[in-house]
């Protein structure tokens, strides 16, 4: 359920952005689970994930 100003939520571009953000979150969760990720991994290794993503942003993401 999305809460907010009905006037703004009725704007088509706002609704599209909300839908795409929700879909991206669901896709991320499914991919995380398919790659072996678990809730406890995310909880206990959060600092490592943040450091890795910061490193990628600073140096550019390189896929090998």
N, C-alpha and C positions, 0 to 999 in steps of 0.2 A: 504494500500500500504506500503510495507516494502522497505526502502531505505538502500543502503549500497554497499559495494564492490561486484560486480557481481561474482568475483572469489570466494569469501567466501560464498555468498548466494547460489551458485551452489553446495556447499558441502551438501550431504544428511543429515548429523547429525545436521548441522546448520539449515537447513530448518525444520527438525523435532522439534528442540527446539523452533523455532519461532512459528510453528503451535501449539505446546502444550501450549506455553505461551499465545497466543491469545485465544485459546479455554478455558484455565483456567480463563482468564479475562471475557469472555462471560458467562461462567458457574457461576462465582461469582456474576456477575451483575444480572443474572436471579434469583439465589437463594436469593440475597438481596431483590429483588423486591417481590418475592413470600413470604418472611418472613415479609413483611410489611414495608420494608425500602423504603425511598424516598430520592431524591436528596438533599432536604433541611436538612434532618436528618444527612446525611453524611457531609454536609457542616458545620452545626452548632454544631454538636456533635463530631467532629473530635478528639478533645483532649481526650474525654472520651473513644473513641474507641482505640486510641493509648495507653492510660494508661492501658486499659483492656488487650490489646494484649501484652504489655510489661510484665504485671503481669503474664499472661499465660506462656510466654517464660521463665520467671524467676522461676516460681513454677511448671511448667509442666501443660499441659492441662488436666483437669479432667472433663469428661462428666458425668453428673448425670442422 
